[in-house]
Amino acid sequence: MNVLLVFLGGGLGSIARLGLSTLVQNLATKTALHRFPFGILTCNLIGCFLTGCLFGYFAHKTAPPWVFPLLATGFLGGFTTFSTFAKDCHILWNSQLTGQLMIQIALSLLLGLLAVSLGIKLTHPSTH
């Protein structure tokens, strides 16, 4: 059953990532930073926040057995992507956009950690 939940969640998360990242990146094409991968950065940061919310909410509760396979591994696993982040970094590196590469890495790591922490703080009962 878990395999089906991961399959369903992963498919839906991947479709959501495609839609949101395409929308955000299309908006960015009208700016001077059109080569910066805002679309994937946005998806990864939202995914980090939602992961924090999910794990914070269930920190002291028993989650129904479908929650983590469907939502964490499935949907959020499909919605976020390390491989596309790495590909985007490679493109920036090969394009000699070293400054944008460093910003991409720093924003992804630092804001990702902050997003997870914020999600946990907003949903974990002992942090209110």
N, C-alpha and C positions, 0 to 999 in steps of 0.2 A: 504493500500500500504506500509506503514512504516513497518508493521510486515514482509512482504515479503523481504523488503530491509535488515532488521536486520537479518532475517533468512539466506539470501544469503551471506551477509557480514560475519556473525558469523561463518557459515560453512567454508567459504574460509579462514578466519582468524585462525580458529582452525586447519585446515589442514596445513596451513603455519607454525603455532606454532609447530605442531607435527614434521614436516620435519626439521625445523631449530633446534629445541631443541634436537632432536635425533642426528642430525649431530654434533652439538657442544658437546653434552655429549659423543658421541662416540670418538671424538678427545680427550676429557679430560680423557677417560679411560686409555690412554697410559701415563698418568702422575701420579705423587705422590698424586695429589689432585683428584683422580678418584671418590671419594665419594662426592665431592662438587658439588652442582647443577648448574653448569655453563650454561646448556642448557636453563633452565627456566629463569635464571638471564638475559641471553642474550636477550631472547624474551621480557621480561618485560622492559628492558632498551631501546631496539629499539622501542617498543610500546610507551613508555613514550616520546621519542624523536618525533615520528611521531604524537602523540597526540598534543604535543606542536606546531609542524609545522602546523597541521590542524587548531587548534584554533588561532594561531598567524596569519595565512594567512587570515582567515575570521573574524578577530577582528573588522575590519572596513568595511567589505563588506557583502552583503547579500549572503549567501550561497544558491545554488540551494536546493530545498526541499529534494532531495535524499541524499545529502552529509553526513549529520550527522547520519541519520539512517543507511546508508550503510557502511560508513567508520569509524565513531567514535564508535557508539554503536555496530554495527555489526562486521566489520573486526577487529578493534583494541580491541574491547571487547572480541572477540574470540582469538585473537593473544596473548593477555596478560592474566595472570591468578593469582589471589590472592590465590585461593584455593590450587593450586599446590605449590605455594611458601610456604604456611602454612604447607602443607604436607611434603615438603622437610625440613623445619625447624624442624618439629616433628621428622623426621628420624634422623637428626643430633643430636637433643636433646637425643633421645633414644639410639643413638650410642655413647653417651658421648663425642661427638665432639663439646664441648661447644665453643671452640675458633672459629671453622668454622661456628658454628651457629651465633655467634656474628658478624662475618665478613659478613655472608650472609644477616643478618638483616641490618647492617650498609650500605653495598654496595647497597642493594636494595633501601633503603630509600634515602640515600644521592645522589647516582648516578641517581636514578629515578627523583628526584627533579631537579638536574642539567640538565638532558636530556630534561625534559619538558621546562625548562628555555631556554636552547640552541635552541630548536626547535622554541620557540616563538620569540627569538631574531633574528634568521635567516630568519623568514618569516613575522614578524610584521613590517610594514612600518615605524613606529615611532621609532624603535630601531636601525635603520641603520645609 
